[in-house]
Amino acid sequence: MVDFQQIFTQFQQWGVYDYVLPFLLVFSILFAILEKTRIFGEEADHKSKRNINVVVSLVISFLVIAQQDIVQVINIFLPKMSLYLIIVIMFLVAGGLFGARTGGFTKTPLLIAVIITILAVIWSLSPTVGWALPSWLQAT
């Protein structure tokens, strides 16, 4: 039988979480942004611009993973924000199951959603930037 804990421990020993995954994340997000915005111009030959986007994304991604402080922030921030997004998605699914109308938030519900999202980002970043949170909000 496969021991998944041993597999994940081996990945951690190989540096997958400290180097490979942050590199892939930064590269893919940055490359997608550069492709979408076409910041280096639009030409008929988009392939040459794609090559520039790849090189820029690679360089920035390597520079990011060279800074372990940034990688630690990513490794602490993303799981907490993922938890928040899962909670939001499950809330929306439950609302849909009980007949909530679609069309998005407007006025007061939108303001409440924005405030909750800002609080979730602060909660996610607090351990890495040294912000003190109330004891009931601190992760154990």
C-alpha positions in Angstrom: 0.0 0.0 0.0 1.2 3.5 -0.8 2.2 5.7 2.2 1.3 9.2 1.1 2.8 10.8 4.2 6.1 9.2 3.3 5.8 10.5 -0.3 5.1 14.1 0.8 8.0 13.9 3.3 10.2 12.8 0.5 9.0 15.7 -1.7 9.8 18.0 1.2 13.3 16.6 1.5 13.9 17.0 -2.2 12.9 20.7 -2.0 9.7 20.4 -4.1 7.8 22.8 -1.7 10.6 25.3 -1.4 11.8 25.5 -5.0 9.7 23.6 -7.6 6.2 24.6 -6.6 6.9 28.3 -5.9 8.8 28.5 -9.2 6.0 26.9 -11.2 3.4 29.1 -9.5 5.3 32.4 -10.1 6.2 31.4 -13.6 2.7 30.4 -14.7 1.0 33.5 -13.1 3.6 35.9 -14.5 3.6 34.3 -18.0 -0.2 34.4 -18.1 -0.2 38.0 -17.2 2.4 38.9 -19.8 0.5 37.0 -22.5 -2.8 38.6 -21.6 -1.6 42.2 -21.3 0.8 41.9 -24.3 3.1 44.4 -22.5 5.9 43.9 -25.0 3.7 45.0 -27.9 1.4 43.3 -30.5 2.8 42.1 -33.7 1.7 39.7 -36.4 4.5 37.4 -35.2 3.3 36.7 -31.7 5.7 33.8 -31.3 8.7 36.1 -30.9 6.8 38.0 -28.2 5.9 34.7 -26.5 9.6 33.9 -26.3 10.3 37.2 -24.6 7.4 36.5 -22.2 8.9 33.1 -21.4 12.4 34.5 -20.7 11.1 37.3 -18.5 8.9 34.9 -16.6 11.8 32.5 -16.1 14.2 35.1 -14.9 11.8 36.6 -12.4 10.7 33.2 -11.2 14.3 32.2 -10.6 15.0 35.5 -8.7 11.9 34.9 -6.5 12.9 31.3 -5.5 16.4 32.5 -4.8 14.9 34.7 -2.0 13.8 32.2 0.6 12.0 34.9 2.6 9.6 35.4 -0.3 9.2 31.6 -0.7 8.3 31.4 3.0 5.7 34.1 2.7 4.2 32.3 -0.3 4.2 28.9 1.6 2.4 30.5 4.6 0.0 32.8 2.7 -1.3 30.4 0.0 -2.7 27.6 2.2 -4.5 30.1 4.4 -6.0 31.9 1.4 -6.9 28.6 -0.1 -8.8 27.7 3.0 -10.7 31.0 2.8 -11.5 30.4 -0.9 -12.8 26.9 -0.1 -15.1 28.4 2.6 -16.4 31.0 0.2 -17.0 28.5 -2.6 -18.8 26.2 -0.2 -20.9 29.1 1.1 -21.9 29.9 -2.5 -22.6 26.2 -3.3 -24.8 26.0 -0.2 -26.6 29.2 -1.1 -27.2 27.9 -4.6 -28.6 24.6 -3.2 -31.1 26.6 -1.1 -32.2 28.7 -4.0 -30.2 31.9 -3.6 -30.5 34.0 -6.7 -27.5 34.5 -8.9 -26.2 37.7 -10.3 -23.5 38.6 -7.8 -23.4 40.9 -4.8 -24.6 44.4 -4.9 -24.3 47.3 -2.5 -24.3 46.2 1.2 -23.6 42.5 0.6 -20.7 43.5 -1.7 -19.3 45.8 0.9 -19.5 43.0 3.5 -17.8 40.5 1.1 -15.0 43.0 0.4 -14.4 43.6 4.2 -14.4 39.9 4.9 -11.9 39.3 2.0 -9.6 42.1 3.3 -9.7 40.6 6.8 -8.9 37.1 5.3 -5.9 38.6 3.5 -4.7 40.3 6.7 -5.2 37.0 8.6 -3.2 35.1 6.0 -0.3 37.6 6.0 -0.1 38.3 9.7 2.5 35.6 10.6 4.9 36.6 7.9 4.8 40.4 8.4 4.6 40.4 12.2 1.1 41.8 12.7 -0.4 41.0 16.1 -3.9 39.4 15.8 -6.4 38.9 18.6 -5.9 35.5 20.3 -9.1 34.1 18.9 -7.9 34.7 15.3 -4.4 33.3 15.8 -3.7 30.0 14.1 -2.5 27.2 16.4 
